Amino acid sequence: MSLHFLLKAEARTLSLVQVLGMSDDDAFTLFRRVRWGDGDEVVCPHCGLVHRHYFR
């Protein structure tokens, strides 16, 4: 099963000061990448199913 996104090293080392220094678009992009990754196929943290997701 995949690792929950909040347990990833990138999410654990992210500080509030870093987020406050970002623009809205940069913060949105960062959080989207940390949560969903860069690839087309994403692992569901609940059931572990791997499939393609689309961001709207």
N, C-alpha and C positions, 0 to 999 in steps of 0.2 A: 504494500500500500504506500502511497505517496506521503511525503512529509507535509504537514499542515503549513500553509504559507506564513503564518506568524512565527514558526520555528525556524524558518530559513535564516541564514546568517545575515543576509541583506536587511531583513525586517528587524532582526534583533539589534543590529548596530545603528539603526536609524534613530537620530535624536530629534527632539522637538525643535531645537535651535536650527538644525539643518532644514527642516520642513518650513519653518517660519521664514527662512531666508530665500525660499524658492518662489517663483511666480506660480499663479494658479495652474497654468498649463503644465509647467515642469512637475509640480506636485502630483497632478492628475496622472501624468505619464509615468512617473515613478511608481505610484501606488498601483496602477494598472499592471505594470510590468512585474512588480513584486507578487501581486496576487495571481495573475494569469500567465506570467512568463512571456517569452518572446515568440514561441512557436505557435503553429496553428492548432496542434493537439494539446489539450489541457487535461490534467487529471483532476477529477472531482474529489475534493477533500472528504466528502461524506461517504461516497460509495466506492471510490477508487476507479470508476469507469473512465477510460481514456477515449476521447473523441474530439472532433472538431467543434470549436465554439466560434461564434461570430460576435464581435463587439458592435453594438449599435450606438 
